[in-house]
Amino acid sequence: MRIAVLGAGAWGTALAVAAAPRHEVLLWARDPAQLSEMQASGCNRRYLPEIALPPALQLGSDFAQVLDHARDGLLVIGTPMSGLREQLARLPAQAQVLWLCKGFETTTGALGHEIAREVQPGAQVGVLSGPSFALEVARSQPTALVAASADEALANQAVLAFHSDVLRVYTSSDPVGVEVGGAVKNVMAIATGIADGLSLGLNARAALITRGLAEMTRLGLALGARAETFMGLSGLGDLVLTATGDLSRNRKVGLLLAEGQALPQILAQLGHVAEGVHTAPTLQARARQLGVEMPITDVVVDVLAGALTPAQALRQLMAREARAEL
């Protein structure tokens, strides 16, 4: 199968590395200078410096080459959510497209499937998501993902493209639920990082993750998702990984906020995108439009904006009235 991956960040590179031994894979980089450096060094020094690029992996910065390569194959968009609309608009209407990005578009509050419905209403589109750190995928460590699309044939194409003895790919017909899970878990990971940074203990961590799952599910149901999706890989699985894993950038943001560091300093230190920072206020706005209560999201937004300290956020959550668990 011919596969073109748009975006040479950590996740796009990792997936291209994973598929290259079995398929004809082209990894596209927007920046010709980054591409030249990757060709010269044989690795992606900025995002995955310890991973050697397979000899069979093709590299390119010419978009026409991408379209030609994947004319009868699969296009995978590996940019941040902020770039999804632009990339979708450049593709032919008959393209088979998966995206890897997680979150809401900050300018519109739209999820990936909503952007695709607007930009490419006739295309076969879907999302590939789940609990996965790019570095572990690139190292061929066991990982499970879910390919979600309203188009069953496209989900099955994702299985053919990426399923292997170290990478399991399940299918789902609920892209809405899969995308909500992928977006909300980043915000909950910031909250859990704050709790761990304040040394609140394992009880507090478990409570935050569980109540974060409740918030995720409430929003998903309001958007038309299925409840069972949130008990799967893209819901509970991705939430646990991102909230507790040491490779999680969103968790790291929370830990450093708890230390008293300013957000601009934290983001400069990370050097990579932490999607939860951009997602949190958009998530809050979307939830309020739908009348969905999301108290953890609310305090994360306030901490990121400097309106609450981490300690004040904790007191605000703990001061909420007792209620039935829903």
LOTI-226650 format. One record per residue (C-alpha): residue number from 1; x, y, z; residue in three letters. Coordinates in steps of 0.02 Angstrom, whole numbers, plus 50000, padded with zeros to 5 digits. Layout:
REM residues N
+-----+-------+-------+-------+-----+
:   i :     x :     y :     z :  aa :
+-----+-------+-------+-------+-----+
: NUM :     X :     Y :     Z : ALA :
...
+-----+-------+-------+-------+-----+
//
This chain:
REM residues 326
+-----+-------+-------+-------+-----+
:   i :     x :     y :     z :  aa :
+-----+-------+-------+-------+-----+
:   1 : 50000 : 50000 : 50000 : MET :
:   2 : 50056 : 50178 : 49966 : ARG :
:   3 : 50045 : 50292 : 50117 : ILE :
:   4 : 50087 : 50477 : 50128 : ALA :
:   5 : 50107 : 50555 : 50300 : VAL :
:   6 : 50086 : 50745 : 50305 : LEU :
:   7 : 50187 : 50817 : 50447 : GLY :
:   8 : 50358 : 50766 : 50513 : ALA :
:   9 : 50324 : 50796 : 50696 : GLY :
:  10 : 50346 : 50660 : 50826 : ALA :
:  11 : 50185 : 50565 : 50793 : TRP :
:  12 : 50189 : 50579 : 50603 : GLY :
:  13 : 50369 : 50521 : 50600 : THR :
:  14 : 50335 : 50378 : 50720 : ALA :
:  15 : 50190 : 50311 : 50617 : LEU :
:  16 : 50290 : 50327 : 50457 : ALA :
:  17 : 50434 : 50232 : 50537 : VAL :
:  18 : 50314 : 50096 : 50596 : ALA :
:  19 : 50236 : 50071 : 50424 : ALA :
:  20 : 50391 : 50091 : 50313 : ALA :
:  21 : 50454 : 49910 : 50327 : PRO :
:  22 : 50290 : 49844 : 50252 : ARG :
:  23 : 50225 : 49983 : 50139 : HIS :
:  24 : 50283 : 50120 : 50020 : GLU :
:  25 : 50283 : 50268 : 50139 : VAL :
:  26 : 50321 : 50449 : 50101 : LEU :
:  27 : 50344 : 50569 : 50248 : LEU :
:  28 : 50312 : 50750 : 50200 : TRP :
:  29 : 50391 : 50896 : 50294 : ALA :
:  30 : 50331 : 51073 : 50267 : ARG :
:  31 : 50503 : 51146 : 50304 : ASP :
:  32 : 50634 : 51103 : 50170 : PRO :
:  33 : 50772 : 51141 : 50296 : ALA :
:  34 : 50703 : 51010 : 50417 : GLN :
:  35 : 50689 : 50887 : 50274 : LEU :
:  36 : 50870 : 50915 : 50222 : SER :
:  37 : 50929 : 50892 : 50400 : GLU :
:  38 : 50830 : 50729 : 50415 : MET :
:  39 : 50904 : 50665 : 50252 : GLN :
:  40 : 51080 : 50708 : 50309 : ALA :
:  41 : 51066 : 50639 : 50486 : SER :
:  42 : 50954 : 50489 : 50453 : GLY :
:  43 : 50841 : 50538 : 50599 : CYS :
:  44 : 50719 : 50673 : 50654 : ASN :
:  45 : 50832 : 50763 : 50776 : ARG :
:  46 : 50702 : 50888 : 50832 : ARG :
:  47 : 50564 : 50765 : 50878 : TYR :
:  48 : 50634 : 50587 : 50886 : LEU :
:  49 : 50824 : 50603 : 50891 : PRO :
:  50 : 50857 : 50426 : 50951 : GLU :
:  51 : 50758 : 50341 : 50812 : ILE :
:  52 : 50846 : 50297 : 50649 : ALA :
:  53 : 50738 : 50322 : 50495 : LEU :
:  54 : 50715 : 50160 : 50396 : PRO :
:  55 : 50809 : 50159 : 50229 : PRO :
:  56 : 50645 : 50122 : 50139 : ALA :
:  57 : 50559 : 50278 : 50208 : LEU :
:  58 : 50544 : 50413 : 50074 : GLN :
:  59 : 50557 : 50597 : 50124 : LEU :
:  60 : 50488 : 50745 : 50029 : GLY :
:  61 : 50434 : 50927 : 50042 : SER :
:  62 : 50346 : 50939 : 49872 : ASP :
:  63 : 50159 : 50929 : 49899 : PHE :
:  64 : 50127 : 50875 : 49720 : ALA :
:  65 : 50238 : 50725 : 49755 : GLN :
:  66 : 50129 : 50682 : 49905 : VAL :
:  67 : 49970 : 50685 : 49802 : LEU :
:  68 : 50048 : 50578 : 49666 : ASP :
:  69 : 50117 : 50453 : 49792 : HIS :
:  70 : 49950 : 50427 : 49879 : ALA :
:  71 : 49836 : 50440 : 49728 : ARG :
:  72 : 49768 : 50264 : 49756 : ASP :
:  73 : 49828 : 50245 : 49935 : GLY :
:  74 : 49807 : 50324 : 50105 : LEU :
:  75 : 49842 : 50502 : 50162 : LEU :
:  76 : 49879 : 50529 : 50347 : VAL :
:  77 : 49878 : 50705 : 50419 : ILE :
:  78 : 50002 : 50717 : 50562 : GLY :
:  79 : 49997 : 50905 : 50593 : THR :
:  80 : 49929 : 50987 : 50752 : PRO :
:  81 : 49742 : 51023 : 50752 : MET :
:  82 : 49778 : 51202 : 50698 : SER :
:  83 : 49839 : 51136 : 50530 : GLY :
:  84 : 49702 : 51010 : 50493 : LEU :
:  85 : 49586 : 51127 : 50397 : ARG :
:  86 : 49727 : 51188 : 50284 : GLU :
:  87 : 49786 : 51012 : 50243 : GLN :
:  88 : 49611 : 50945 : 50209 : LEU :
:  89 : 49576 : 51090 : 50091 : ALA :
:  90 : 49729 : 51045 : 49986 : ARG :
:  91 : 49676 : 50866 : 49955 : LEU :
:  92 : 49573 : 50796 : 49811 : PRO :
:  93 : 49392 : 50754 : 49846 : ALA :
:  94 : 49420 : 50569 : 49814 : GLN :
:  95 : 49561 : 50554 : 49942 : ALA :
:  96 : 49560 : 50427 : 50083 : GLN :
:  97 : 49614 : 50527 : 50235 : VAL :
:  98 : 49652 : 50492 : 50417 : LEU :
:  99 : 49710 : 50622 : 50542 : TRP :
: 100 : 49811 : 50598 : 50700 : LEU :
: 101 : 49781 : 50766 : 50785 : CYS :
: 102 : 49680 : 50779 : 50944 : LYS :
: 103 : 49583 : 50928 : 51006 : GLY :
: 104 : 49464 : 51065 : 50951 : PHE :
: 105 : 49502 : 51197 : 50820 : GLU :
: 106 : 49530 : 51352 : 50926 : THR :
: 107 : 49452 : 51475 : 50803 : THR :
: 108 : 49288 : 51379 : 50779 : THR :
: 109 : 49277 : 51250 : 50919 : GLY :
: 110 : 49258 : 51114 : 50787 : ALA :
: 111 : 49318 : 50935 : 50802 : LEU :
: 112 : 49408 : 50852 : 50657 : GLY :
: 113 : 49255 : 50767 : 50582 : HIS :
: 114 : 49161 : 50933 : 50586 : GLU :
: 115 : 49302 : 51020 : 50494 : ILE :
: 116 : 49307 : 50881 : 50364 : ALA :
: 117 : 49119 : 50889 : 50339 : ARG :
: 118 : 49138 : 51073 : 50297 : GLU :
: 119 : 49297 : 51066 : 50193 : VAL :
: 120 : 49287 : 50894 : 50110 : GLN :
: 121 : 49106 : 50836 : 50123 : PRO :
: 122 : 49127 : 50696 : 49996 : GLY :
: 123 : 49293 : 50624 : 50052 : ALA :
: 124 : 49324 : 50462 : 50147 : GLN :
: 125 : 49388 : 50526 : 50314 : VAL :
: 126 : 49424 : 50464 : 50488 : GLY :
: 127 : 49535 : 50477 : 50641 : VAL :
: 128 : 49673 : 50365 : 50708 : LEU :
: 129 : 49688 : 50384 : 50895 : SER :
: 130 : 49718 : 50294 : 51059 : GLY :
: 131 : 49844 : 50281 : 51202 : PRO :
: 132 : 50009 : 50304 : 51112 : SER :
: 133 : 50169 : 50398 : 51145 : PHE :
: 134 : 50259 : 50426 : 50981 : ALA :
: 135 : 50427 : 50371 : 51049 : LEU :
: 136 : 50361 : 50201 : 51102 : GLU :
: 137 : 50278 : 50173 : 50933 : VAL :
: 138 : 50440 : 50217 : 50845 : ALA :
: 139 : 50533 : 50095 : 50958 : ARG :
: 140 : 50410 : 49957 : 50907 : SER :
: 141 : 50345 : 49939 : 51084 : GLN :
: 142 : 50172 : 49857 : 51094 : PRO :
: 143 : 50033 : 49984 : 51062 : THR :
: 144 : 49847 : 49978 : 51024 : ALA :
: 145 : 49755 : 50110 : 50923 : LEU :
: 146 : 49580 : 50135 : 50856 : VAL :
: 147 : 49535 : 50191 : 50679 : ALA :
: 148 : 49365 : 50275 : 50681 : ALA :
: 149 : 49263 : 50323 : 50530 : SER :
: 150 : 49084 : 50324 : 50471 : ALA :
: 151 : 49158 : 50239 : 50318 : ASP :
: 152 : 49192 : 50057 : 50364 : GLU :
: 153 : 49304 : 50032 : 50212 : ALA :
: 154 : 49420 : 50172 : 50268 : LEU :
: 155 : 49434 : 50102 : 50444 : ALA :
: 156 : 49481 : 49935 : 50369 : ASN :
: 157 : 49612 : 50022 : 50260 : GLN :
: 158 : 49691 : 50090 : 50419 : ALA :
: 159 : 49703 : 49912 : 50486 : VAL :
: 160 : 49788 : 49854 : 50325 : LEU :
: 161 : 49907 : 50001 : 50334 : ALA :
: 162 : 49963 : 49996 : 50515 : PHE :
: 163 : 49912 : 49835 : 50602 : HIS :
: 164 : 50065 : 49728 : 50641 : SER :
: 165 : 50137 : 49612 : 50772 : ASP :
: 166 : 50179 : 49762 : 50882 : VAL :
: 167 : 50040 : 49883 : 50834 : LEU :
: 168 : 49859 : 49827 : 50852 : ARG :
: 169 : 49729 : 49931 : 50761 : VAL :
: 170 : 49547 : 49912 : 50809 : TYR :
: 171 : 49403 : 49990 : 50712 : THR :
: 172 : 49259 : 50099 : 50769 : SER :
: 173 : 49109 : 50178 : 50685 : SER :
: 174 : 49103 : 50318 : 50816 : ASP :
: 175 : 49227 : 50453 : 50761 : PRO :
: 176 : 49137 : 50581 : 50870 : VAL :
: 177 : 49172 : 50483 : 51029 : GLY :
: 178 : 49350 : 50445 : 50978 : VAL :
: 179 : 49385 : 50628 : 50942 : GLU :
: 180 : 49304 : 50690 : 51104 : VAL :
: 181 : 49410 : 50567 : 51203 : GLY :
: 182 : 49568 : 50624 : 51116 : GLY :
: 183 : 49530 : 50806 : 51151 : ALA :
: 184 : 49469 : 50802 : 51330 : VAL :
: 185 : 49604 : 50685 : 51397 : LYS :
: 186 : 49738 : 50817 : 51366 : ASN :
: 187 : 49650 : 50942 : 51480 : VAL :
: 188 : 49624 : 50809 : 51613 : MET :
: 189 : 49809 : 50765 : 51602 : ALA :
: 190 : 49852 : 50946 : 51647 : ILE :
: 191 : 49736 : 50933 : 51798 : ALA :
: 192 : 49815 : 50769 : 51853 : THR :
: 193 : 49989 : 50841 : 51832 : GLY :
: 194 : 49941 : 50986 : 51944 : ILE :
: 195 : 49875 : 50865 : 52077 : ALA :
: 196 : 50033 : 50760 : 52070 : ASP :
: 197 : 50141 : 50915 : 52073 : GLY :
: 198 : 50053 : 50970 : 52233 : LEU :
: 199 : 50086 : 50795 : 52306 : SER :
: 200 : 49902 : 50766 : 52337 : LEU :
: 201 : 49924 : 50577 : 52331 : GLY :
: 202 : 49861 : 50429 : 52232 : LEU :
: 203 : 49684 : 50445 : 52298 : ASN :
: 204 : 49671 : 50618 : 52221 : ALA :
: 205 : 49746 : 50556 : 52058 : ARG :
: 206 : 49619 : 50415 : 52044 : ALA :
: 207 : 49477 : 50534 : 52084 : ALA :
: 208 : 49531 : 50659 : 51953 : LEU :
: 209 : 49550 : 50529 : 51816 : ILE :
: 210 : 49380 : 50452 : 51857 : THR :
: 211 : 49289 : 50618 : 51865 : ARG :
: 212 : 49382 : 50673 : 51709 : GLY :
: 213 : 49311 : 50521 : 51621 : LEU :
: 214 : 49138 : 50575 : 51679 : ALA :
: 215 : 49163 : 50748 : 51603 : GLU :
: 216 : 49226 : 50671 : 51441 : MET :
: 217 : 49075 : 50556 : 51429 : THR :
: 218 : 48948 : 50693 : 51466 : ARG :
: 219 : 49017 : 50802 : 51328 : LEU :
: 220 : 49030 : 50658 : 51207 : GLY :
: 221 : 48849 : 50606 : 51232 : LEU :
: 222 : 48793 : 50786 : 51205 : ALA :
: 223 : 48886 : 50785 : 51038 : LEU :
: 224 : 48808 : 50621 : 50983 : GLY :
: 225 : 48943 : 50496 : 51032 : ALA :
: 226 : 48910 : 50323 : 51105 : ARG :
: 227 : 48942 : 50296 : 51291 : ALA :
: 228 : 49039 : 50134 : 51266 : GLU :
: 229 : 49171 : 50223 : 51162 : THR :
: 230 : 49235 : 50310 : 51319 : PHE :
: 231 : 49273 : 50145 : 51403 : MET :
: 232 : 49388 : 50100 : 51258 : GLY :
: 233 : 49560 : 50144 : 51194 : LEU :
: 234 : 49523 : 50323 : 51143 : SER :
: 235 : 49431 : 50363 : 51304 : GLY :
: 236 : 49487 : 50280 : 51464 : LEU :
: 237 : 49645 : 50209 : 51385 : GLY :
: 238 : 49711 : 50374 : 51318 : ASP :
: 239 : 49657 : 50466 : 51475 : LEU :
: 240 : 49754 : 50350 : 51591 : VAL :
: 241 : 49909 : 50356 : 51481 : LEU :
: 242 : 49913 : 50545 : 51460 : THR :
: 243 : 49870 : 50583 : 51641 : ALA :
: 244 : 50001 : 50467 : 51717 : THR :
: 245 : 50138 : 50437 : 51587 : GLY :
: 246 : 50306 : 50522 : 51607 : ASP :
: 247 : 50314 : 50557 : 51419 : LEU :
: 248 : 50154 : 50660 : 51425 : SER :
: 249 : 50183 : 50843 : 51383 : ARG :
: 250 : 50012 : 50892 : 51452 : ASN :
: 251 : 50048 : 50807 : 51618 : ARG :
: 252 : 50215 : 50898 : 51621 : LYS :
: 253 : 50127 : 51065 : 51601 : VAL :
: 254 : 50024 : 51026 : 51756 : GLY :
: 255 : 50176 : 50972 : 51857 : LEU :
: 256 : 50269 : 51133 : 51815 : LEU :
: 257 : 50116 : 51241 : 51851 : LEU :
: 258 : 50108 : 51162 : 52023 : ALA :
: 259 : 50290 : 51214 : 52049 : GLU :
: 260 : 50239 : 51394 : 52019 : GLY :
: 261 : 50314 : 51415 : 51846 : GLN :
: 262 : 50230 : 51534 : 51724 : ALA :
: 263 : 50144 : 51459 : 51573 : LEU :
: 264 : 50252 : 51548 : 51441 : PRO :
: 265 : 50408 : 51483 : 51528 : GLN :
: 266 : 50337 : 51307 : 51532 : ILE :
: 267 : 50292 : 51306 : 51347 : LEU :
: 268 : 50464 : 51372 : 51300 : ALA :
: 269 : 50544 : 51235 : 51404 : GLN :
: 270 : 50439 : 51098 : 51323 : LEU :
: 271 : 50484 : 51147 : 51146 : GLY :
: 272 : 50340 : 51040 : 51080 : HIS :
: 273 : 50152 : 51069 : 51067 : VAL :
: 274 : 50050 : 51029 : 51223 : ALA :
: 275 : 49877 : 51021 : 51145 : GLU :
: 276 : 49784 : 51031 : 51311 : GLY :
: 277 : 49840 : 51212 : 51335 : VAL :
: 278 : 49754 : 51266 : 51175 : HIS :
: 279 : 49609 : 51145 : 51195 : THR :
: 280 : 49554 : 51194 : 51371 : ALA :
: 281 : 49467 : 51362 : 51337 : PRO :
: 282 : 49390 : 51298 : 51175 : THR :
: 283 : 49329 : 51142 : 51264 : LEU :
: 284 : 49253 : 51249 : 51401 : GLN :
: 285 : 49163 : 51359 : 51274 : ALA :
: 286 : 49095 : 51209 : 51178 : ARG :
: 287 : 49033 : 51128 : 51339 : ALA :
: 288 : 48946 : 51286 : 51395 : ARG :
: 289 : 48859 : 51303 : 51227 : GLN :
: 290 : 48789 : 51128 : 51253 : LEU :
: 291 : 48747 : 51156 : 51437 : GLY :
: 292 : 48870 : 51022 : 51493 : VAL :
: 293 : 48947 : 51041 : 51666 : GLU :
: 294 : 49137 : 51017 : 51667 : MET :
: 295 : 49208 : 51080 : 51834 : PRO :
: 296 : 49383 : 51007 : 51811 : ILE :
: 297 : 49397 : 51090 : 51642 : THR :
: 298 : 49339 : 51255 : 51717 : ASP :
: 299 : 49477 : 51260 : 51848 : VAL :
: 300 : 49610 : 51207 : 51723 : VAL :
: 301 : 49559 : 51353 : 51612 : VAL :
: 302 : 49573 : 51472 : 51759 : ASP :
: 303 : 49744 : 51405 : 51812 : VAL :
: 304 : 49811 : 51419 : 51635 : LEU :
: 305 : 49745 : 51598 : 51625 : ALA :
: 306 : 49823 : 51644 : 51793 : GLY :
: 307 : 49652 : 51677 : 51872 : ALA :
: 308 : 49678 : 51537 : 52001 : LEU :
: 309 : 49832 : 51463 : 52081 : THR :
: 310 : 49841 : 51273 : 52082 : PRO :
: 311 : 49802 : 51272 : 52268 : ALA :
: 312 : 49650 : 51384 : 52243 : GLN :
: 313 : 49589 : 51270 : 52104 : ALA :
: 314 : 49598 : 51122 : 52222 : LEU :
: 315 : 49498 : 51214 : 52355 : ARG :
: 316 : 49367 : 51263 : 52226 : GLN :
: 317 : 49343 : 51083 : 52170 : LEU :
: 318 : 49337 : 51014 : 52347 : MET :
: 319 : 49210 : 51147 : 52400 : ALA :
: 320 : 49080 : 51087 : 52275 : ARG :
: 321 : 48918 : 51021 : 52350 : GLU :
: 322 : 48897 : 50835 : 52375 : ALA :
: 323 : 48797 : 50750 : 52238 : ARG :
: 324 : 48755 : 50582 : 52162 : ALA :
: 325 : 48893 : 50506 : 52058 : GLU :
: 326 : 48849 : 50524 : 51874 : LEU :
+-----+-------+-------+-------+-----+
//
